[in-house]
C-alpha cells in the first residue's frame, strides 16, 4: 500500500511527460517557461508579503493585539464566543502562522477539550488568512484596487467566528 501511494506523483509526472512527447511538445521548454513565469509572479508578490508579515510582527510585539483583545472580550462573551479566542479573531485574517501560535496558546492554557479550545480549533479550520490571500492573488493578477474584496472577506471571517462558537455549542454543548 505504501509503495503504491508513494509512486502516484512520479507516475503522474511520467505520464505528463510521455503525453507531451506524444503530442510533440517541447516538454523541457514548457517546464522552464513555467518556472520563469512563476518567478516573475513571486517577484511581484514578494514586496506585499514582506510588508504584511512585518506589520503582523509589529502588531503583536507592540502589545496592540493584547489591548484590542481585552477590549473585544466583553462583546465576544455577550455573543457567546469565549473571550480567550479574541486574539485569534484579530490575527487570523492577517497571518496563518501567528494564528496557529495563538491557537496553540489557547490549547495550552484552556485545554484542547475545553469550550475555548474547541472553538479555537473550529475557527482555525474554517477560516482563511484574508489579507495574505488577497495580497497573493491580487498581487499575482496585478490588481491594485481590491474594492469590496477585503470588506466582504472580513465580514465572512466575522460570520465564521460567530458560527464557530455556535457550532461547538450545538455539537459539544457548552
Secondary structure, 3 states (H helix, E strand, C coil): CHHHHHCHHHHHHHHHHHHHHHCCCCHHHHHHHHHHHHHHHHHHHHHHHHHHHHHHHHHHHCCHHHHHHHHHHHHHHHHCCCHHHHHHHHHCCCCHHHHHHHHHHHHHHHCCCCHHHHHHHHHHHCCCCHHHHHHHHHHHHCCCCCCCHHHHHHHHHHHHHHHHHHHHHHHHCC
